């Protein structure tokens, strides 16, 4: 009997596709950063991740995260 086993890259690619279907792009990128998953063809991936995004739309997603992070730092350091 022959068993088909996907390589690691294919599994990671499939997982990211599922994440992108169910989470905001910014959350997927944060998860990616947390896991330090930085291999593969970023140029192809970024086109998929940021399809339909503009600088303004990305700013609107990033700004609340940055504001929350700054507020947490002030509480922890103050």
C-alpha positions in Angstrom: 0.0 0.0 0.0 1.3 3.5 -0.9 0.8 6.4 1.4 0.9 10.0 0.1 2.7 12.3 2.6 2.7 16.0 2.0 6.0 17.8 2.5 6.2 20.4 5.4 5.9 23.4 3.0 2.6 22.0 1.6 1.2 21.5 5.1 2.1 25.0 6.2 0.7 26.5 3.0 -2.6 24.7 3.6 -2.8 25.8 7.2 -2.2 29.4 6.2 -4.9 29.2 3.6 -7.3 28.0 6.3 -6.2 30.8 8.6 -6.7 33.4 5.9 -10.2 32.2 5.3 -11.2 32.4 8.9 -9.1 35.3 10.4 -8.2 38.8 9.6 -5.0 39.2 7.6 -3.4 41.2 10.4 -4.0 38.3 12.9 -2.5 35.8 10.5 0.5 38.0 10.1 0.9 38.3 13.9 0.6 34.6 14.2 3.2 34.1 11.5 5.5 36.5 13.3 5.0 34.8 16.7 5.9 31.5 15.2 8.8 32.9 13.3 7.6 31.3 10.1 9.7 33.2 7.6 10.5 30.8 4.8 9.0 30.4 1.4 8.3 32.8 -1.5 7.2 35.9 0.3 6.5 37.8 -2.9 3.8 35.2 -3.9 2.5 35.0 -0.4 2.2 38.8 0.1 0.1 39.1 -3.0 -2.4 36.7 -1.5 -2.2 38.1 2.0 -2.7 41.7 0.9 -5.1 41.2 -2.0 -7.5 44.1 -2.0 -5.6 46.0 0.7 -4.4 49.6 0.5 -2.0 51.5 2.6 -5.0 53.2 4.3 -6.8 49.9 5.0 -3.7 48.3 6.4 -3.1 51.4 8.6 -6.6 51.1 10.0 -5.9 47.5 11.0 -2.4 48.2 12.4 -3.3 51.4 14.3 -5.5 49.8 17.0 -2.9 47.1 17.6 -0.1 49.7 18.0 -2.3 51.9 20.3 -3.1 48.8 22.5 0.6 47.8 22.7 1.6 51.3 23.7 -1.1 51.5 26.3 0.1 48.2 27.8 3.7 49.3 27.8 2.7 52.5 29.7 0.8 50.5 32.3 3.6 48.0 32.7 6.3 50.7 32.9 4.3 53.3 34.8 
